[in-house]
Amino acid sequence: MKQKKYTKHFIFLSVLLIILFYLNISLGSVSIPIKDIFNSIFGGNVAKDSWQTIIINFRVPKAITATLVGSGLSVCGLLMQTLFRNPLAGPFVLGISSGASLGVAILILGSSVFGGFLLTHSPSQWSLPIAASLGAFLVLSAVIIAANKVRNTMSILIIGLMFGSLTSAVISVLAYFSDAEQIKQYLFWSFGSLGNLTWYEIAVFSIIYAIGMIGTVYVIKPLNSLLLGENYAKSLGINVKQSRNIILLITSLLTGVITAFSGPIAFIGLAVPHIARMLFSSSNHKLLLPAVAIIGAIVLLTCDMIAQLPTSEFTLPINAITSLFGAPVVIWLLVRKKRIFV
């Protein structure tokens, strides 16, 4: 009976994802007839060449980016909440996003210190993703080293938060010595963006995303075991230390690449896993992993549609919309007096 219920849920969510993906493509400052959008995607004739360019080079890449980012952050949030057994853990608790932000801050804000050397000697298309990736990798390395030195999983959580505080402090110092234009450039990056990727960048993004998602398949059993604590997992023959390192690596890989290509996007990874648990009334990660991936994509596509301000040429920062969505969900979860891990 439950299996039929879960199947219906997945069918409904999959159909909803397809519908929202199409609606996301149809919205924008330029009004394009539904027929032309359909023809453009499936190789038919489009009334105007400019419409074809807008759809293929701008709207479809943005919708794909929203799908990848939403699902990736949601999966990372689920992994962190299970590993730390903390309902308020998210994909950014390890400080990976802060490391990526530090890399970008050094590139943009640090040009005052380095005399513009960094910006003038880096390719414009890849400068921000490379800087963010390097920052995320440095923090990842530090977290993995720390994870092998401490036995308590909660210590890793605290270490990640401390890395986040350190990087924020360095960014504040860099901002203090930067001019208004540099601070404005960094601020716009920190708002998050889904619409700046080329097809080549999406290809690179998709490959790294796929590697991370495939890795989650191998940690389903350890994740289910960790729900009842590390001692229980050990009694089942799970190598807790190895599993913990793999989970940290997957989360860092996905969070790092997402932050590198779209900036830090808040609350999706924190709120979506709880929505999936309530919808499926299950803590089995065999169900939850695909569920949070689909729901995360649905939520971010919806947030992006709201951010586009239909019938307007203005676009709100995606981070503002995700926060407006995520914060009430988290508050509601704290207020309701039911167990969050079912």
MARLOLO-224434 format. One line per field, with one value per residue (C-alpha): x, y, z. Coordinates in nm, 3 decimals, m for minus. Layout:
<rs>
x: (X	...)
y: (Y	...)
z: (Z	...)
</rs>
This chain:
<rs>
x: (0.000	0.280	0.470	0.172	0.152	0.521	0.487	0.197	0.403	0.697	0.475	0.304	0.633	0.792	0.498	0.501	0.876	0.826	0.540	0.737	1.045	0.838	0.667	1.007	1.121	0.802	0.849	1.070	1.080	1.017	0.677	0.711	0.409	0.381	0.387	0.721	0.872	0.768	0.906	1.232	1.297	1.205	1.364	1.059	1.026	1.025	0.866	1.168	1.537	1.574	1.319	1.520	1.833	1.659	1.512	1.814	2.096	1.933	1.609	1.680	2.029	1.880	1.605	1.862	2.083	1.787	1.709	2.068	2.124	1.793	1.834	2.204	2.159	1.861	2.056	2.348	2.110	1.970	2.320	2.425	2.108	2.149	2.523	2.501	2.151	2.063	1.744	1.895	2.209	2.239	2.480	2.683	2.761	3.103	3.221	3.261	3.039	3.231	3.555	3.413	3.301	3.651	3.801	3.572	3.634	4.010	3.964	3.730	3.804	4.168	4.254	4.313	4.585	4.731	4.711	4.454	4.690	4.429	4.155	4.385	4.557	4.250	4.007	3.689	3.448	3.608	3.771	3.489	3.417	3.789	3.842	3.534	3.642	3.992	3.850	3.605	3.881	4.107	3.831	3.735	4.094	4.101	3.766	3.871	4.198	4.003	3.750	4.032	4.169	3.848	3.618	3.306	3.092	2.965	3.323	3.334	3.018	3.179	3.502	3.300	3.124	3.460	3.596	3.290	3.359	3.725	3.649	3.379	3.635	3.886	3.617	3.524	3.887	3.914	3.588	3.717	4.011	3.808	3.630	3.254	3.259	3.442	3.211	2.911	3.049	3.105	2.762	2.590	2.773	2.662	2.296	2.322	2.238	2.099	2.116	2.480	2.600	2.692	2.626	2.992	2.980	2.659	2.834	3.119	2.868	2.658	2.956	3.063	2.699	2.653	2.965	2.832	2.483	2.618	2.821	2.505	2.390	2.681	2.599	2.228	2.287	2.531	2.290	1.999	2.222	2.346	1.987	2.012	2.362	2.720	2.730	2.430	2.593	2.913	2.711	2.583	2.938	2.940	3.280	3.163	3.484	3.501	3.131	3.162	3.450	3.256	2.948	3.163	3.334	3.004	2.855	3.168	3.187	2.824	2.818	3.150	3.051	2.706	2.852	3.123	2.876	2.570	2.687	2.563	2.189	2.030	1.761	1.691	1.916	1.779	1.405	1.350	1.460	1.193	0.929	1.028	1.011	0.665	0.537	0.670	0.642	0.965	1.330	1.448	1.714	1.637	1.315	1.434	1.737	1.540	1.250	1.456	1.630	1.298	1.137	1.450	1.440	1.067	1.116	1.405	1.228	0.928	1.145	1.314	0.975	0.875	1.210	1.157	0.860	0.634	0.539	0.833	1.185	1.329	1.461	1.486	1.791	1.724	1.864	1.593	1.316	1.464	1.501	1.140	1.040	1.282	1.271	0.895	0.938	1.219	1.025	0.720	0.932	1.063	0.717	0.541	0.602	0.646	0.958	1.138	1.311	1.024)
y: (0.000	0.238	0.152	0.263	0.583	0.658	0.581	0.828	1.091	1.048	1.056	1.373	1.542	1.444	1.582	1.900	1.940	1.914	2.166	2.415	2.371	2.467	2.756	2.885	2.897	3.076	3.366	3.667	4.033	3.933	3.775	3.467	3.261	2.911	2.754	2.918	2.808	2.449	2.466	2.619	2.340	2.058	2.195	2.345	2.678	2.992	3.318	3.531	3.441	3.659	3.442	3.132	3.295	3.404	3.059	2.842	3.063	3.221	3.070	2.697	2.721	2.915	2.657	2.373	2.560	2.608	2.235	2.130	2.385	2.316	1.938	1.952	2.183	1.980	1.654	1.818	1.944	1.594	1.445	1.704	1.673	1.295	1.298	1.550	1.439	1.807	1.931	2.278	2.160	2.264	2.231	2.532	2.418	2.283	2.627	2.520	2.802	3.047	2.921	2.978	3.327	3.397	3.294	3.533	3.807	3.777	3.800	4.102	4.283	4.179	4.364	4.671	4.479	4.301	4.601	4.444	4.155	3.887	4.033	4.125	3.784	3.560	3.473	3.676	3.387	3.147	3.380	3.373	2.996	2.914	3.148	3.007	2.648	2.708	2.866	2.579	2.321	2.476	2.468	2.114	1.998	2.152	1.994	1.648	1.671	1.779	1.497	1.242	1.397	1.408	1.125	1.322	1.418	1.726	1.853	1.859	2.072	2.321	2.325	2.398	2.687	2.824	2.811	3.007	3.270	3.297	3.345	3.604	3.795	3.794	3.907	4.194	4.308	4.295	4.489	4.757	4.832	4.810	5.085	5.109	4.958	4.645	4.599	4.640	4.374	4.128	4.206	4.128	3.793	3.712	3.763	3.443	3.405	3.128	3.301	3.364	3.021	2.925	2.577	2.485	2.591	2.392	2.085	2.116	2.181	1.877	1.640	1.734	1.729	1.378	1.251	1.381	1.238	0.896	0.899	0.933	0.589	0.430	0.595	0.509	0.220	0.418	0.713	0.494	0.341	0.678	0.784	0.574	0.689	0.595	0.305	0.143	0.190	0.024	m0.270	m0.325	m0.339	0.012	0.180	0.506	0.699	0.604	0.671	1.008	1.109	1.005	1.202	1.507	1.475	1.446	1.744	1.952	1.864	1.956	2.265	2.386	2.357	2.509	2.807	2.847	2.869	3.032	3.195	3.116	3.035	3.012	2.802	2.550	2.285	2.356	2.354	2.102	1.783	1.854	1.899	1.562	1.387	1.524	1.439	1.082	1.019	0.825	0.851	0.588	0.754	0.526	0.728	1.060	1.113	1.116	1.293	1.587	1.615	1.653	1.877	2.095	2.147	2.228	2.480	2.665	2.676	2.827	3.077	3.175	3.231	3.459	3.641	3.718	3.943	3.835	4.119	4.320	4.371	4.358	4.046	4.013	3.847	3.473	3.465	3.704	3.479	3.155	3.320	3.441	3.080	2.899	3.110	3.058	2.684	2.662	2.874	2.651	2.340	2.480	2.585	2.255	2.005	1.690	1.493	1.613	1.282	1.034)
z: (0.000	0.097	m0.220	m0.433	m0.229	m0.287	m0.659	m0.689	m0.506	m0.743	m1.053	m0.930	m0.844	m1.176	m1.377	m1.167	m1.230	m1.608	m1.601	m1.390	m1.609	m1.913	m1.731	m1.620	m1.983	m2.089	m1.846	m1.908	m2.006	m2.370	m2.435	m2.658	m2.776	m2.627	m2.974	m3.057	m2.725	m2.798	m3.154	m3.035	m2.784	m3.022	m3.339	m3.511	m3.690	m3.474	m3.594	m3.493	m3.475	m3.166	m2.983	m3.070	m2.929	m2.610	m2.544	m2.633	m2.503	m2.199	m2.071	m2.114	m1.955	m1.663	m1.609	m1.622	m1.374	m1.137	m1.158	m1.086	m0.808	m0.634	m0.637	m0.544	m0.245	m0.120	m0.133	0.048	0.317	0.368	0.397	0.656	0.864	0.879	0.945	1.229	1.337	1.347	1.177	1.130	0.952	0.588	0.296	0.413	0.769	0.668	0.563	0.199	0.075	0.294	0.138	m0.209	m0.105	0.026	m0.308	m0.493	m0.235	m0.281	m0.657	m0.650	m0.325	m0.304	m0.623	m0.403	m0.221	m0.525	m0.757	m0.992	m1.074	m1.009	m1.226	m1.516	m1.527	m1.516	m1.798	m1.743	m1.813	m1.569	m1.316	m1.058	m1.078	m1.055	m0.759	m0.582	m0.653	m0.515	m0.198	m0.152	m0.212	0.053	0.314	0.205	0.257	0.604	0.698	0.575	0.773	1.081	1.031	1.049	1.367	1.572	1.670	1.753	1.451	1.631	1.652	1.271	1.272	1.511	1.307	0.991	1.163	1.282	0.926	0.820	1.087	0.987	0.619	0.702	0.906	0.619	0.374	0.610	0.622	0.242	0.208	0.445	0.214	m0.109	m0.299	m0.350	m0.700	m0.585	m0.287	m0.517	m0.755	m0.471	m0.323	m0.653	m0.670	m0.314	m0.416	m0.622	m0.989	m1.210	m1.546	m1.629	m1.746	m2.100	m2.238	m2.189	m1.824	m1.776	m1.924	m1.671	m1.393	m1.495	m1.496	m1.143	m1.030	m1.174	m0.994	m0.664	m0.718	m0.817	m0.497	m0.288	m0.405	m0.218	0.115	0.140	0.384	0.605	0.611	0.725	0.993	1.118	1.196	1.513	1.603	1.525	1.774	1.603	1.265	1.389	1.520	1.165	1.033	0.886	0.865	1.021	0.962	0.594	0.541	0.713	0.486	0.174	0.287	0.360	0.021	m0.171	0.014	m0.037	m0.407	m0.476	m0.253	m0.394	m0.760	m0.698	m0.513	m0.777	m1.066	m0.904	m0.584	m0.231	m0.239	0.104	0.273	m0.008	0.145	0.492	0.423	0.140	0.330	0.593	0.324	0.174	0.513	0.580	0.232	0.233	0.611	0.593	0.694	0.441	0.230	m0.062	m0.092	0.047	m0.179	m0.508	m0.335	m0.207	m0.546	m0.729	m0.466	m0.450	m0.826	m0.808	m0.527	m0.692	m1.030	m0.853	m0.666	m0.993	m1.157	m0.869	m0.886	m1.255	m1.167	m1.457	m1.697	m1.561	m1.694	m1.341	m1.168	m0.791	m0.628	m0.610	m0.255	m0.140	m0.273	m0.134	0.207	0.198	0.126	0.356	0.672	0.739	0.681	0.937	1.188	1.141	1.195	1.522	1.644	1.572	1.847	1.647	1.579	1.269	1.206	1.162)
</rs>
